[in-house]
């Protein structure tokens, strides 16, 4: 007696197609995630590179001086007084910590502006 199974080949083909589709979807998902990751890595590293280049250029200007200048290791502090107009400017020697100059000056550095005088505002009239 022989038993004949019908539809086995169709089911086997559908199973193979399902497995192939699943593997294809996994590959597509992997490459999409990889592409997005590479994009953000390139964007982040580019911004970091540009930021470091700008900072390096600015720091080079801060720490260079010409040989003609007489370099004295001094520091300067400028803090406002309570009136808000004047500032105390202190220059001190970095090696000893002693004050070289201590003076009170205007914070804006300009001459004192005259204060405006009070004028009475114009009065309202009915067109007379």
Residue pairs with C-beta under 8 A, 6 or more apart in sequence:
65 71
72 93
73 93
73 94
73 95
74 91
74 92
74 93
74 94
74 100
75 91
75 92
75 94
76 89
76 90
76 91
76 92
77 89
77 90
77 92
78 87
78 88
78 89
78 90
78 107
79 87
79 88
80 86
80 87
80 107
81 87
81 88
81 104
84 107
85 106
85 107
86 104
86 105
86 106
86 107
87 104
87 105
87 106
87 107
88 102
88 103
88 104
89 101
89 102
89 103
89 104
89 105
90 99
90 101
90 102
91 99
91 100
91 101
91 102
92 98
92 99
92 100
93 100
106 112
